[in-house]
Amino acid sequence: MTDTQTLPVFTARGLRKVYEMGEVTVEALRGVDFELYAGEFVVLLGPSGSGKSTLLNILGGLDNPTSGSVVYKDHNLTEAGDSALTEYRRTHVGFVFQFYNLIPSLTARENVALVTEIAPGSMSPEAALGLVGLAQRLDHFPAQLSGGEQQRVAIARAIAKRPDVLLCDEPTGALDITTGVVVLEAISRVNQELGTSTVVITHNAAIAGIADRVVRLSDGHVSSVDRNAKKVSVGELQW
């Protein structure tokens, strides 16, 4: 992994996010500081409602903070307009969500090609699917794939454009442990082989062992940041 002390990919300072829901005000983030370094694997851990997804959406340019700042390398995302954020998402970020969002009428190869056809410098759909262990399932439709295989197609689609950052929101949330381990192995392989800076959101504390750092959120605050002295392999996880 690249020297994590010298190459911050993200620097977020004082992030607050307030949602107005009728007469109710919900403060999702309450002054969050966060860094992500080149090639790093970070797990964002916390219960539902702790602010994990809100933070991820702001890092990914899907949402704007109420106050505070996010700098991606030399780009200030909090000052960027809509077109600049669209270009940022298209060029630099891959997203993986809990639900796969595949197009049912397209094969695995065609679902990944949706990205590779519009992103310059992409790997081929075949290469991306091979990286997540689906080289033999290129021409299968989503209905012919298991949940774990569909999630791996979604990962292949996210990484095919060679993003600098992979942001994963509960990627194993809908999966059993056996299938979840296969999906996490695919994400870990992308991090190690492509050097993609990776953030995985989970409420499952067992997953924390595979990360370089674990950032715990609680009630919109960062409650702790811990570095794993010894990472465990995905195959050693139990939950």
HUBELBEL-V13969 format. One record per residue. N is the residue number from 0. RES is the residue in one letter. SS is DSSP state (a for helix, b for strand, c for the rest). D_FIRST is the distance of its C-alpha to the first C-alpha in whole Angstrom. Layout:
n = (N N)
res = (RES RES)
ss = (SS SS)
d_first = (D_FIRST D_FIRST)
This chain:
n = (0 1 2 3 4 5 6 7 8 9 10 11 12 13 14 15 16 17 18 19 20 21 22 23 24 25 26 27 28 29 30 31 32 33 34 35 36 37 38 39 40 41 42 43 44 45 46 47 48 49 50 51 52 53 54 55 56 57 58 59 60 61 62 63 64 65 66 67 68 69 70 71 72 73 74 75 76 77 78 79 80 81 82 83 84 85 86 87 88 89 90 91 92 93 94 95 96 97 98 99 100 101 102 103 104 105 106 107 108 109 110 111 112 113 114 115 116 117 118 119 120 121 122 123 124 125 126 127 128 129 130 131 132 133 134 135 136 137 138 139 140 141 142 143 144 145 146 147 148 149 150 151 152 153 154 155 156 157 158 159 160 161 162 163 164 165 166 167 168 169 170 171 172 173 174 175 176 177 178 179 180 181 182 183 184 185 186 187 188 189 190 191 192 193 194 195 196 197 198 199 200 201 202 203 204 205 206 207 208 209 210 211 212 213 214 215 216 217 218 219 220 221 222 223 224 225 226 227 228 229 230 231 232 233 234 235 236 237 238)
res = (M T D T Q T L P V F T A R G L R K V Y E M G E V T V E A L R G V D F E L Y A G E F V V L L G P S G S G K S T L L N I L G G L D N P T S G S V V Y K D H N L T E A G D S A L T E Y R R T H V G F V F Q F Y N L I P S L T A R E N V A L V T E I A P G S M S P E A A L G L V G L A Q R L D H F P A Q L S G G E Q Q R V A I A R A I A K R P D V L L C D E P T G A L D I T T G V V V L E A I S R V N Q E L G T S T V V I T H N A A I A G I A D R V V R L S D G H V S S V D R N A K K V S V G E L Q W)
ss = (c c c c c c c b b b b b b b b b b b b b b c c b b b b b b b b b b b b b b c c c b b b b b c c c c c c a a a a a a a a c c c c c c c b b b b b b c c b b a a a c c a a a a a a a a a a a b b b b c c c c c c c c c c b a a a a a a a a a c c c c c c c c a a a a a a a c c c a a a c c c b a a a c c a a a a a a a a a a a a a c c c c c b b b b b c c c c c c c a a a a a a a a a a a a a a a a a a c c b b b b b b c c a a a a a a c c b b b b b b c c b b b b b b b c c c c c c a a a c c c)
d_first = (0 4 7 8 11 12 11 13 14 16 19 22 25 28 28 31 32 36 37 41 43 47 48 44 42 38 35 32 30 31 29 26 23 19 16 13 10 8 6 7 10 13 16 19 22 26 29 31 32 29 28 25 26 27 24 22 25 25 21 22 25 28 29 30 30 34 32 29 27 23 22 19 18 21 23 25 26 28 30 30 33 33 32 29 28 29 27 24 24 25 22 19 19 19 21 22 25 27 29 29 31 31 35 37 39 36 34 30 30 32 30 27 29 30 27 26 30 29 26 25 23 22 21 25 26 26 22 21 23 22 19 20 22 26 27 30 31 31 34 35 36 34 37 37 33 32 31 27 28 28 25 23 25 24 21 21 23 21 18 20 21 17 16 14 14 15 18 19 23 24 23 24 27 30 29 30 27 27 27 24 22 22 21 18 17 17 15 12 13 12 9 8 10 10 7 10 10 12 15 17 21 23 26 25 23 23 20 18 17 14 12 10 13 16 19 22 25 29 32 30 28 25 26 23 19 18 14 14 14 14 13 16 16 17 20 21 22 25 27)
